Amino acid sequence: MSQSASKTRSPADTEVAPRLSIITVCKNAESIIGSTIHSVLQQSSSEIEFLILDGDSTDDTMGVIQQVGKGAPSVRSEPDNGIYHAMNKGIQRATGEFLLFLNAGDTLLNTQTVESLLRVIDCSPSADVYHGAVLWFDPKTAQSRYKPGRRDSHANLFRGALNHQAMFFRREAFDRIGAYDESFRLAGDYEWVLRAKRKHHCRFERLDACSSVFLLGGHSTSGDHDDLIKSECKRARDMYYGSWDKLKYRVWIRARKILGI
């Protein structure tokens, strides 16, 4: 095991809770899970707990995890009822002060990412959720695109989701707000953010930093599930925005498009 890998802890390693629990959910991800594991194990911070929730893969995902992780991540492989069911299981197991969901194929930006962002968070410690920018990486073209963090105003959240791969959740926020709604297949993170912001008035803080690389081509970006994503996002908006707000924000969005802003 490399020196950097040995810094990552499993829940039983110490009685002192880690600052950050990184939760990775995967299924049949043998070709992409290795890069995710490498990016976590190479972090300079020693305040990381790394949890992998595998959905009973039928390929060699577990073999790759065992080979690349060398025992550093805490791994559980069992059937689940979808991505948000798996993520909720990760929340239940996590012991960190903060949680980050880094799914198979996604990676941390560099080896200093966690250490740097924890320092930034410590300078403004009152938010429930911190979020920032990501790089979108297209493996077909080998091109990257910078995706800035969306402002978390009610109007901007009506337009769409935050960068989930760059969201650092305070663990206790899930205790107050609840887990992900498992009736959603692909937009459960969007519903959770709207619930936190609109119903529970949680404080979000946008960070002027890029933390993760998001691998395009998964369920949410392949194009195969666009209708489902649109339907679930509409359902989430209908749950937390009234008729007047929806009209107001649609006019605002249309006006910005006309003005080119």
Beta strands, then each sheet from edge to edge (+ up, - down):
strand 1: 20-26
strand 2: 48-54
strand 3: 74-77
strand 4: 98-101
strand 5: 107-108
strand 6: 129-138
strand 7: 143-147
strand 8: 167-170
strand 9: 204-215
sheet 1: 3+ 2+ 1+ 4+ 8- 6+ 7-
sheet 2: 3+ 2+ 1+ 4+ 8- 6+ 9+ 5-
end
